Amino acid sequence: MDYSSPETGKADADFPLFEGTVRDRIVDFLGGRDLASASCTYLASCDSLNPAKLQRWPVVELDRLLRRGGGIARSLYDTHSILVHLDIEYVNHDSPAEAFTNPWKAFRLQEPVVAKIEELLAGWGIRPLHLLTGQGHHFVWRFPRGSELERRITNLFPSAYRDGGEQVFANLALLMDFFAFRIKAEAGAESSLPVEVTAVQVLPGSSGQRELISIDISEYGDPLAARTIRIPFTRYLKPWSTGLARRLGLEDQIGPCVCIPLHEIDVMQALKFRQDQADVVALAKRCCTIIPDEGEGTARLLEEYLGSGLRAFHQRFYEAEHDAPELWPLTYARTPLNDLPGCVRHSLQFPNDLLLKPAVMRLVTRCLLAKGWHPRHIAGLVRSKFEDPAHEWMGCWEGYSPAFRADFYVRLFAGQIAVELDQLVDFHCDGMKAQGLCWKSDPPCDLTPYQAALLPDIPSPDNRVPPHPDPSS
């Protein structure tokens, strides 16, 4: 059988035959005993050059897609359950192929974070499906639609999402903020690399490179219908499909890879198994890929979140609303950019694609918090940039929500300051230069006053300072 892939242009004869037991495990992950009963709503391309432009197909197209050989994902939306997904991975901004050319190192560096995730989940009584991907780990579980737990999460913040998406998913994001913050707080001291929420820029470490372990919850910054999860026992093609392997001349240095569950094997064994057809097929015969129902454990996670300082910050965050779009010319559009540091001014003047980068969103959030802005209005300003056609977004937001994305990232970064998880150690001009986020300005800018404004007494939205420029000024 020909396994020549349209994404890679090369044959991968060592990949498993997608039939029999392997196919059964894939169908299990789709939420049914056969394709007709699957609770997954669509299949999608995985590892595409532009993740925002997904190709989607009906679930009944599974066999054709498997024969074609590309990477495949399933919808995060499920007709029977609310799916919960956590993704962590090794990221190296200076050597982006490191996780693929040296997977032993990349996965070894993640071990303290994985151990902490497993400890936290065990404390809540959650036993997820644990998958190994090309450069990290996925943890997946679910709880039933129509349950009391769904109702409680849906009612947390009625104003969190109003763009026609699912309120339960918008509020589930708040629990995932809490989970991610706990991981960062407790695993950070044990990790030799910075542990960050999303793949923000970091300062160079002992290796001289900008390496980190990313707790990637970015999927919670988009509508549920727009996001997908990689399917176990399907191919991981990101180094080839993104052009990374070809661009760096590494096609022959990166081995084939299949996403597999960690079932009765450790990570080092899994790194060997995932490259060998016989091992992958043998694993499929004895593992389970049905996404587990962990409603009771998720309810315990909810209770812990409700008693947290982060919950109090979220309440303050949602006490404000974005200005109505018809008011933007009088409010957000009149933000005095000349009063801001050059790096922030440049990012707001040229938001496409700077404001799509988490590190830039964090920089803007930090500086405007230091200026006394309410974080929800920082999100409103960012949203106004996202929705301004003058910045030529060219269909970038089709199927996505600028308002939801802006809220997610500003809430994420402002929340870390509010609970004193972000100690602002890199929030200075030398730090911005090291992260590639400094743009020369005249006169030269200085972030020292902004750092000082946030460090002594972390400001909260309760300060009732003017949330953004007064239209009458």
Summary of the structure (lengths in Angstrom):
residues: 473
radius of gyration: 22.4
end to end distance: 71.4
largest distance: 71.6
contacts: 1524
relative contact order: 0.13
helix: 46%
strand: 11%
